[in-house]
Amino acid sequence: MAEKRRSDQWFKKDGRDGFIYRAWMKNQGIPDDQFGTKPVIGICNTWSELTPCNAHFRELAESVKRGVIEAGGFPVEFPVMSLGETLMKPTTMLYRNLASMDVEESIRANPLDGVVLMCGCDKTTPSLIMGAASVDLPTIVVSGGAMLTGKYKGKDLATSDIWRLADKQALGEITTEEFREMESCFGRSRGHCMVMGTASTMAVMTEALGLSLPTNAAIPAADSRRKVLAQLSGREIVKMVEEDRKVSDVLTKEAFENAIVVNSAVGGSSNFVVHLLAIAGRIGIDLDLKEFDTIGSAIPLLTNLQPAGEFFMEDFYYAGGLPAVIRELSSHLKETPSVNGHSIIHNSAQHESYNDQVIASLDSPFQQDAGIVVVYGNLSEDGAVIKPAAASESLMVHRGKAVVFEDIEDYHKRINDPDLAIDAQSVMVLKNSGPKGYPGMAEVGNMALPKKLLEQGITDVVRISDARMSGTAFGTTVLHVSPESAAGGTLAIVQNGDEITLDVPNRLLQLELSDEEIAARKADWTPVDLGVNRGYIQMYINHVEQANKGADLDFLRGKSVDMKLRDSH
């Protein structure tokens, strides 16, 4: 136990400064005996009505507070920037690093001994963890949980279906009226996406890293056990403060390796890569992009969940949830401490799968070698990623001619041009959609196919970009190409008709041009003028690192040192 609490620097002060710290807090009706006698627990809340996935967090925070009070803590709730994936433009990824700075400085500047991070929607989870890791106080995560599965005319309806339904609407197979009716049947409860998209992947990542209590990843938002877990997490954070268990005690290199293994087994989103790299950079862990392949690509797929499979997050929880998967994976995992002092292996030892259609065994997985694959070559010198579980096996080795879109606006303008020279063998290439080029590295990599290919019954072609794609999407999509086109990577000089080879088994992504031709084209290349000259976005463009390093800002990497706290009164 720490001999002196951090909050004592505020609430145990005498004189004018102590008077100000306590008096202004007392205007909320807080008794004097609360100050300087209990650990102060900050509840970092991303509640916002503009972030629908997190719109139930005010209520959930009350459960956390009950747990903190029961354990003898002093809870204080505070807001930080909330990132609503469905509404924010141009992309929430642009603001992930800004939100992390908000979290870091809000924690650092205030009298907090421990922190509960409340997160759900895609970027709220990594941004909160990144910010908290930079301060390194005792920290625990409470996720918001997934929505219940949508229901439409007797059939299930979920996030991954949106891509299929959009194609059907484009073909005239669904009317606008039917489409609008489906909207009302889709989000039928609180919570984030009900498939193994990025939000659920981030919740899985959190539990696999050991930053949450067991079962956190999969309890549906509408299930009362989500509130129970929140209350138990409130109790646990007080214990963590008493025992001085910090973020750095949990986020070891072995914890990151465990997270890679678990992500592969659940068929997690490719966005997992860029977020885990960023978190590792904040805590000072040396994590290389190649390790996502060397550690995770040979792990079998143990969950049958959309978008790669058949079932949904609520099915996953009722089948045993993440602890059942971790127990099955125990031989592939390492013993590292989690927030409750025990390893994720220990925490999962008594759990089991109750439905082998949803959670499989290692002996009989749904798919072999399901993890993220990293491909290299002259088109991706620093790597690019592909998720085989969401791709077409027939396209894992492919050579075709490039159909190039200079940016997402060019794509939207020309994709349904009847004269577009594209067929099933083509390779769609999207430029200027990476960290600098978009800016913000938006989820546009899973480019929808042109209507004329859909009319021919073609549902997948190879797609390559420096962008990301939604964790709810699918297709043979090579993403996160590094260096990106806006940074002068080879992707920038690809032209229509150039031949590209994708060879996933041999980890190759190659532009079939000579080194001399590539060098000549690069010499003639001119960076795109993004037209940005002020504010956070200009700072982001100037300092954002490439995807293979997590797309964090360069000055935020590495362990942080707690600044000297000076009184300002």
C-alpha positions, 0 to 999 in steps of 0.5 A: 500500500502506498504510504501517501495517497496522491490526493493528499496533495490536495485534500490534506493541505492546510491554509488557503490552498487546502481551504479552496480545494475542500470548500469548492468540493463541499458545495456539492454537499460532501461532508468534511470527513470524506476529505483526506480519509479515503482514496479518490477514484475518478470515473472517466466517463465517455457518456454522450448522446452523440455517442449512441453506443455509450448513451447508457453510461450515466446509469452505468456509472452509478453502479461503479460509484456504489462499488467504490463507496462500498469499498471505502472510496470517494468516487468523482465522475468526470467527462472526457471527449467522446468519440461517436463512431457513427456520427463523427466526421471525417473519422473518429480515428482522427480524434483518438489521439486528441481524446487520449490527451484529454484523458491523460491531462484530466487524470494528471491534473486532478486529485485522483488516486485511481481511475475507472475507464468507462468506454464502449464505442470503437475509439473510446476504449483505446483512447482512454487506455492510451491516456491512462497508461501515460499517467500510470495510476491504478486503473480498471476498465468497464466496457458498455456491452453490445446491443441485443441482436436486431430482429426483422420479420423473424430474422436476425439483423446485425451490423455486418448485414448493413454491407450486404443490405446496401448492395441489395438496395443498390441492385433494387432488391430492397426498397427505400421503405424497407431499408428505413423499416430495418433501421428501426428494427436494428438498434433495439437496445442500448450498447455498441455493435452486436458483432465482433466488430471493433467495439467488441474487439476492443472489449476483448482486448481489454479483458485479454490484456488484464485491464478488466474483470473477467466476463467484461468483454461480452456481457450485453449492455441490456443484461443486468449483469453488466451493472453487477460487473460495474459495481464489482469493478468499483470495489476492485479499483479501491483495492488496486489503490490500496495495493498500488497496482498500476497500469504498468503492473498489468501491461507487460510485454506478455500481456500484449502477446496474450492479447494478440493470441486471444484476438486471433481466436475470436476473429477480432477486427483488424483495427486491433492492430493499430490500437494495440500498437499505440497502447504499447507505445504509450507504456513503453513496450516494444511491440513490432507489427510482425509480432501480430503475424508471428504470434497470432496468425497460426492461432485457430478461430474458436468463435463463430461470430459475425462478421466472419461467422454466424452468431452474435455477441449475446450468443457469445456471452451465453455460450461462456464468453471470453473466459471460456475461450481463454481457458481453451487457449491456456496452453498458448497464453502466459501467466501475467497479473490482471487488475484483480491480481490474478492472471487471465488464465487463473480468472478463466479456469472455472469457465467452460463453453456451453455451446460448441456451435458458438465456441469451439475447442482447439481440437475442432476449431471453426478455422485454422490459422485465423489471425491477422497476417502481415504482408510486405513487399515493395508496395508495403515496405513497412507492412500491411495487414489482412484478415484471412477470416473475413477474406475469400480463400480463392483470392489469397494468392492473386495477380491482377491489374490495378484500378486506381482511385486517388482518394475517397472522393474519386472513388465515389465519383467513378465507382459506378461509371459504366465505363470503369475498366474493372472485372473480377480479376482487378485489384482495387487500389485506394490512395490518400486514406492513411493517417496523414492523407485522409487525414485520420485513416478512415474506415474506407478500405473495404470499398463497395464493389461497383454495381456492374460487378454485383449484377454479375454475381461477383461479391469480392475482389482484392482491395488495397489501401492505406486506410482501415476498414470497419471491424464489422466488414468483410472481404479480401482487403489489404489495409494499413499499407505503410508507408502511406501514399501521402507520405510518399510510399510506393502506393502513391505511384501506382497507376491504372493497369499496373499489375499487383501480386498478393500472396498471403501464404508467402506474406507478399504484396508486390507491385510488378514494376522494376526498382528503376521505374518505381524510383522514376515515378517517385521522383515525379510525385508531388504530395497532395495539398490537404488544405489544412493550416490550423488547429489540432488537425494541422498538429495531427498531420505534422506529428502522426506516425505511420500505421505500423507504429500505431498512428499515435502522435510522435511526442506521445510515445514512451513512458510519461513522468508525473509532472511536479504539482504546483499550487496555483492559488 
